[in-house]
Amino acid sequence: MDPRIETTAAGSPRGTVVIVSVFGALVVLGWLLMFFGLFVPRGTH
């Protein structure tokens, strides 16, 4: 095993966790922007 790769308690590389977290945050942010930008104004008419 390469000692340069930092691992989390689950044993997966930390970079994978960071990448998944960033994409998850982007999905949530996009969903919120779409919800408040499209669906909420349509419901107020």
RODO-2510 file (C-alpha; in nm, 4 decimals, decimal comma):
residues 45
     n   res          X          Y          Z
     1     m     0,0000     0,0000     0,0000
     2     d     0,1274     0,3446    -0,0900
     3     p     0,1989     0,5435     0,2294
     4     r     0,1493     0,8735     0,0454
     5     i    -0,2261     0,8101     0,0072
     6     e    -0,4165     0,9298     0,3126
     7     t    -0,7102     0,7136     0,4024
     8     t    -1,0222     0,7748     0,6081
     9     a    -1,1585     0,5421     0,8756
    10     a    -1,3537     0,3546     0,6057
    11     g    -1,0321     0,2904     0,4132
    12     s    -1,1166     0,4931     0,1026
    13     p    -0,8831     0,7650    -0,0253
    14     r    -0,9645     1,1088     0,1103
    15     g    -0,9647     1,2639    -0,2391
    16     t    -1,2620     1,0485    -0,3396
    17     v    -1,4600     1,1732    -0,0411
    18     v    -1,3774     1,5331    -0,1304
    19     i    -1,4803     1,4878    -0,4947
    20     v    -1,8089     1,3194    -0,4035
    21     s    -1,8806     1,5916    -0,1465
    22     v    -1,8143     1,8700    -0,3987
    23     f    -2,0401     1,7131    -0,6619
    24     g    -2,3087     1,6514    -0,4002
    25     a    -2,2939     2,0153    -0,2929
    26     l    -2,3215     2,1265    -0,6566
    27     v    -2,6278     1,9051    -0,7088
    28     v    -2,7955     2,0454    -0,3968
    29     l    -2,7094     2,4025    -0,4956
    30     g    -2,8442     2,3491    -0,8474
    31     w    -3,1638     2,1953    -0,7126
    32     l    -3,2187     2,4871    -0,4754
    33     l    -3,1544     2,7424    -0,7509
    34     m    -3,3978     2,5646    -0,9811
    35     f    -3,6586     2,5302    -0,7081
    36     f    -3,6502     2,8918    -0,5946
    37     g    -3,5872     3,0328    -0,9443
    38     l    -3,8490     2,8372    -1,1395
    39     f    -4,1044     2,6600    -0,9259
    40     v    -4,1656     2,9110    -0,6459
    41     p    -4,2355     3,2048    -0,8835
    42     r    -4,4744     2,9852    -1,0861
    43     g    -4,6685     2,9006    -0,7731
    44     t    -4,7232     3,2653    -0,6810
    45     h    -4,9191     3,3508    -0,9982
***
